[in-house]
Amino acid sequence: MIEEHRKPWTIRNVRTKQANYWAAQNRLEYYQRVYDNTALQLEITREYYQKALQVQPDNIYALNGLGRVAATQEYPDEALAYYQDAVAKNPTSPTALNALGKYYNDTAHPEEAFAQYQISLRYSPNNVGAFYGLTKSYNLRGDLSAVDSAQALEFSLVWWPFYMDVARP
């Protein structure tokens, strides 16, 4: 004989399935609202960055911000254009170079990222973000045996936690 709580047609089992259905439906509606709100926030962010560029056309933070917004919205060509524009307008800026390098790493182009991080280190030899990005580039290339890779990894592991503590508000 089948135990009462194991019968699929019992009231208890039907209520449990119904409760699970409603919980899943509520979760789905919640995530849809979050997604809609995020999309709206990204558009508002985009507008503010564009206004900043109207005032200061070579602002690397606005250009990088527009690149992040475009990448988040899955417009890779537009994101790349913003990052490249930031580097073109500020060719010695480690911030712009690191952002472009990160974009290349995130889109699985470690050779291009590697080049950007090398240039960044030329202008800022102790740049933790560049060393961290180099480590990621080496990893994506599958080249963790290189001496530079070991130095970059060691540097980023030692200094990255300190850098993050200092950067926190």
C-alpha positions in Angstrom: 0.0 0.0 0.0 1.3 3.5 -0.9 1.7 5.8 2.0 -0.7 8.7 2.1 1.9 11.5 1.8 3.4 9.8 -1.3 0.3 9.7 -3.4 0.5 12.4 -6.1 -3.2 13.2 -5.9 -3.5 13.9 -2.2 -4.6 17.4 -1.2 -1.4 18.0 0.7 0.7 17.2 -2.5 -1.5 19.3 -4.7 -1.3 22.2 -2.3 2.5 21.9 -2.1 2.8 21.9 -5.9 0.5 24.8 -6.1 2.5 26.7 -3.5 5.7 25.9 -5.4 4.1 27.2 -8.6 3.1 30.5 -7.0 6.5 30.9 -5.4 8.2 30.4 -8.7 5.8 32.8 -10.4 6.4 35.4 -7.7 10.2 35.0 -8.1 9.9 35.3 -11.9 7.9 38.5 -11.6 10.4 39.9 -9.1 13.4 39.2 -11.4 11.5 40.8 -14.3 11.0 43.9 -12.2 14.7 43.9 -11.3 15.7 43.5 -14.9 13.3 46.3 -16.0 14.7 48.6 -13.3 18.3 47.7 -14.2 17.6 48.5 -17.9 16.1 51.8 -16.9 19.0 52.6 -14.6 21.5 51.9 -17.4 19.7 54.3 -19.7 19.7 57.0 -17.1 23.4 56.3 -16.5 24.1 56.5 -20.2 22.3 59.9 -20.4 24.4 61.3 -17.5 27.7 60.1 -19.1 26.6 61.7 -22.4 25.9 65.0 -20.7 29.3 64.8 -19.0 30.9 64.4 -22.5 29.0 67.5 -23.8 30.7 69.5 -21.1 34.1 67.8 -21.3 34.5 65.7 -24.5 37.7 64.0 -23.4 36.6 62.9 -20.0 38.0 59.3 -19.7 35.6 58.4 -16.9 32.6 59.3 -18.9 34.0 57.4 -22.0 34.8 54.4 -19.9 31.4 54.6 -18.2 29.7 54.6 -21.6 31.8 51.6 -22.6 30.7 49.7 -19.5 27.1 50.6 -20.1 27.3 49.5 -23.7 29.1 46.2 -22.7 26.5 45.5 -20.1 23.7 46.1 -22.6 25.6 43.7 -24.9 26.6 46.2 -27.6 30.3 45.2 -27.9 31.1 47.3 -31.0 29.8 50.4 -29.3 31.7 49.5 -26.1 34.9 49.0 -27.9 34.5 52.4 -29.7 34.1 54.2 -26.4 37.1 52.5 -24.8 39.2 53.2 -27.9 38.1 56.8 -27.9 39.1 57.1 -24.3 42.6 55.8 -25.1 42.8 58.0 -28.3 42.0 61.1 -26.3 44.2 60.2 -23.3 47.0 57.9 -24.7 49.1 58.0 -21.5 46.2 57.4 -19.1 46.5 54.0 -17.2 42.8 54.3 -16.4 41.8 54.3 -20.1 44.4 51.7 -21.1 43.4 49.3 -18.3 39.7 49.7 -19.2 40.4 48.8 -22.8 42.6 45.9 -21.6 39.8 44.7 -19.4 37.4 44.9 -22.3 39.7 42.8 -24.4 40.2 40.2 -21.6 36.4 40.0 -21.1 35.8 39.4 -24.8 38.5 36.7 -25.0 41.2 38.8 -26.8 44.1 38.3 -24.5 46.8 39.4 -27.0 45.2 42.9 -27.4 44.7 43.1 -23.6 48.3 42.2 -23.0 49.4 45.0 -25.3 47.2 47.6 -23.5 48.4 46.5 -20.0 52.1 46.7 -21.2 51.5 50.3 -22.4 49.8 51.1 -19.1 52.8 49.8 -17.1 55.1 51.9 -19.2 53.3 55.0 -17.8 52.5 53.6 -14.3 55.1 50.9 -13.4 53.4 49.9 -10.2 49.8 49.9 -11.5 48.1 47.1 -9.6 45.2 47.0 -12.0 47.5 46.5 -15.0 49.4 43.7 -13.2 46.1 42.0 -12.3 44.9 42.3 -15.9 48.3 40.9 -17.2 47.8 37.9 -15.0 44.3 37.4 -16.4 45.7 37.8 -20.0 48.5 35.2 -19.3 45.8 32.9 -18.0 43.6 33.3 -21.0 46.6 32.7 -23.3 47.4 29.6 -21.3 50.9 31.0 -20.6 51.3 30.8 -16.9 54.9 29.5 -17.1 56.3 32.9 -18.3 58.5 34.8 -15.9 56.4 38.0 -16.5 53.3 36.0 -15.6 54.8 34.9 -12.3 55.9 38.4 -11.4 52.5 39.9 -12.4 50.7 37.3 -10.3 52.9 37.8 -7.3 52.6 41.5 -7.5 48.8 41.5 -7.9 48.4 38.9 -5.1 50.5 41.0 -2.7 49.1 44.4 -3.5 45.6 43.8 -4.7 44.1 43.3 -1.2 45.9 46.4 0.0 44.7 48.4 -3.0 41.1 47.2 -2.4 41.2 48.3 1.3 42.5 51.7 0.3 39.9 52.1 -2.4 37.0 51.3 -0.2 35.0 54.3 1.1 
